[in-house]
Amino acid sequence: MTTFQIPPGYEVDLGNLAAFDKRVGIEGTPVEVATQGVEPLVHAIFSLPVLESDEAKLVSLPNGAFHLPRAKPIPKERALTKWEKFAKEKGIQKRHRDRLVLDDATGEYVPRYGKGSKNALDRDVILPHKESMGEDYDPFAQKRKEKKQRIKENTKKHNSNLGRAAKGRRAQINPVHALDVGKAGPSGKKFLPKKGLKDSLAIAQRSTASAGRFDQKVTNEPKAKLQGRKKKFQTIVDKKALGKEKERSQKIAERILMGRK
């Protein structure tokens, strides 16, 4: 570890990666002044103990001299899926599996899933056929049918996980995707329930630059409802409002000063 002395007139906060220039009568262009302020910060970072890593050299930063207030709340953790919740309760650890597997028929390594995988339909040239299956039985058609059924069940589980994760907040519905998960009627054609159709229409109405305010409406089309809360700004016209603004600014300053101590 190399020792570095911060030049007089500068204050360095490594925790927040900030440098403060407190000199009086500074001369030079803005680029020169900024360069002179960044140099102590860079030298202070390189004077910290270095942690060796396979990818790069790392340093551990100390705690900041003060705490900056957050503009946004801390993001909430993502809700666990049904499988993740079950694995956590049973103590099941996620295992790493290689992307390629050995195909016994060809003796070559092929992808585990997807196109060209071991279980891909286009790789099956010969399939076993038993006498109990009958002469009209087509094993290739049966395998395609089973694959479609698996895709349908996986899509249903995926949508169920999305709905469970979106519980507690408004679910974001994709109008195009909603048609794929719609129910099939007697004719075999898929349709959307009334609520899903209204949600899809509301999203389509807000998809333009003006959020649907200046769009031409069709016959009997309901008026677009703007969602979300409008930001309210406090007025500082009268003395009462000015006093509240002063009190609010004072609380923010106290929070910053308390964090410094």
For each residue, the residues with C-beta under 8 A, 3 or more apart:
1: 47 48 49 50
2: 46 47
3: 47
4: 43 44 46 47
5:
6: 10 11 12 40 44
7: 10 40
8:
9: 21 22 23
10: 6 7 19 20 21 22 23 37 40
11: 6 19 20 22
12: 6 18 19 20 40 41 44
13: 16 17 18 19 20 64 65 66
14: 17 41 44 45 48 61 62
15: 61 62 63 64 65
16: 13 64 65 66 68
17: 13 14 41 45 61
18: 12 13 41
19: 10 11 12 13 37 38 40 41
20: 10 11 12 13 37
21: 9 10 26 33 36 37
22: 9 10 11
23: 9 10 26
24:
25:
26: 21 23 33
27:
28: 32 33 36
29: 32 33
30: 33 34
31: 34 35
32: 28 29 35 36
33: 21 26 28 29 30 36 37
34: 30 31 37 38
35: 31 32 38 39
36: 21 28 32 33 39
37: 10 19 20 21 33 34 40 41
38: 19 34 35 41 42
39: 35 36 42 43
40: 6 7 10 12 19 37 43 44
41: 12 14 17 18 19 37 38 44 45
42: 38 39 45 46
43: 4 39 40 46 47
44: 4 6 12 14 40 41 47 48
45: 14 17 41 42 48 59
46: 2 4 42 43
47: 1 2 3 4 43 44
48: 1 14 44 45 59 60 61
49: 1 59 60
50: 1 57 58 59
51: 57 58 59 60
52: 57 58
53: 56 57 58
54:
55:
56: 53
57: 50 51 52 53
58: 50 51 52 53
59: 45 48 49 50 51
60: 48 49 51
61: 14 15 17 48
62: 14 15
63: 15
64: 13 15 16 67 68
65: 13 15 16 260
66: 13 16 256 259 260
67: 64 255 256 259
68: 16 64 256
69: 252 255 256
70: 73 74
71:
72:
73: 70
74: 70
75:
76:
77:
78: 165
79: 164 165 167 168
80: 84 85 88
81: 84 85 161 164 165
82: 85 86 157 160 161 164
83: 86 87
84: 80 81 87 88
85: 80 81 82 88 89
86: 82 83 89 90 92
87: 83 84 90 91 92 93 94
88: 80 84 85 91 92
89: 85 86
90: 86 87
91: 87 88
92: 86 87 88
93: 87
94: 87
95:
96:
97: 112
98: 101 112
99: 111 112
100: 109 110 111 112
101: 98 109 110 111 112 118
102: 107 108 109
103: 106 107 108 109 110 118
104: 107
105:
106: 103 110
107: 102 103 104
108: 102 103
109: 100 101 102 103
110: 100 101 103 106 116 117 118
111: 99 100 101 114 115 116 117 118
112: 97 98 99 100 101 117 118
113: 117
114: 111 117 120
115: 111 120
116: 110 111 120 123
117: 110 111 112 113 114 120 123
118: 101 103 110 111 112 123
119: 123
120: 114 115 116 117 123 124
121: 124 140 143 144 147
122:
123: 116 117 118 119 120
124: 120 121 127 140 143
125:
126:
127: 124 139 140 143
128: 139
129: 133 137 139
130: 133
131:
132:
133: 129 130 137 139
134: 137
135:
136:
137: 129 133 134 142
138: 141 142
139: 127 128 129 133 142 143
140: 121 124 127 143 144
141: 138 144 145
142: 137 138 139 145 146
143: 121 124 127 139 140 146 147
144: 121 140 141 147 148
145: 141 142 148 149
146: 142 143 149 150
147: 121 143 144 150 151
148: 144 145 151 152
149: 145 146 152 153
150: 146 147 153 154
151: 147 148 154 155
152: 148 149 155 156
153: 149 150 156 157
154: 150 151 157 158
155: 151 152 158 159 180 181
156: 152 153 159 160 181
157: 82 153 154 160 161
158: 154 155 161 162
159: 155 156 162 163 181
160: 82 156 157 163 164
161: 81 82 157 158 164 165
162: 158 159 165 166 171
163: 159 160 166 167 171
164: 79 81 82 160 161 167
165: 78 79 81 161 162
166: 162 163 169 170 171 172
167: 79 163 164
168: 79
169: 166
170: 166 227
171: 162 163 166
172: 166
173: 177 178 196 199 200 203
174: 177 178 203
175: 178 179 200 203 204
176: 179 180
177: 173 174 180 181
178: 173 174 175 181 182 192 196 199 200
179: 175 176 182 190 192
180: 155 176 177 190
181: 155 156 159 177 178
182: 178 179 190 191 192 193 196
183: 190 191 193
184: 188 189 190 191
185: 188 189 190 191
186:
187:
188: 184 185
189: 184 185
190: 179 180 182 183 184 185
191: 182 183 184 185
192: 178 179 182 196 197 200
193: 182 183 196 197
194: 197 198
195: 198 199
196: 173 178 182 192 193 199 200
197: 192 193 194 200 201
198: 194 195 201 202
199: 173 178 195 196 202 203
200: 173 175 178 192 196 197 203 204
201: 197 198 204 205 222
202: 198 199 205 206 224 225
203: 173 174 175 199 200 206 207
204: 175 200 201 207
205: 201 202 208 212 215 224
206: 202 203 211 212 224 226 227
207: 203 204 212
208: 205 211 212 215
209:
210: 213 214 215
211: 206 208 224 226
212: 205 206 207 208 215 224
213: 210 224
214: 210
215: 205 208 210 212 224
216:
217: 221 223
218: 221
219:
220:
221: 217 218
222: 201
223: 217
224: 202 205 206 211 212 213 215
225: 202
226: 206 211
227: 170 206
228:
229:
230:
231:
232:
233:
234: 241 244 245 248
235: 238 241
236: 241 242 245
237: 241
238: 235 241 242
239: 242 243
240: 243 244
241: 234 235 236 237 238 244 245
242: 236 238 239 245 246
243: 239 240 246 247
244: 234 240 241 247 248
245: 234 236 241 242 248 249
246: 242 243 249 250
247: 243 244 250 251
248: 234 244 245 251 252
249: 245 246 252 253
250: 246 247 253 254
251: 247 248 254 255
252: 69 248 249 255 256
253: 249 250 256 257
254: 250 251 257 258
255: 67 69 251 252 258 259
256: 66 67 68 69 252 253 259 260
257: 253 254 260 261
258: 254 255 261
259: 66 67 255 256
260: 65 66 256 257
261: 257 258
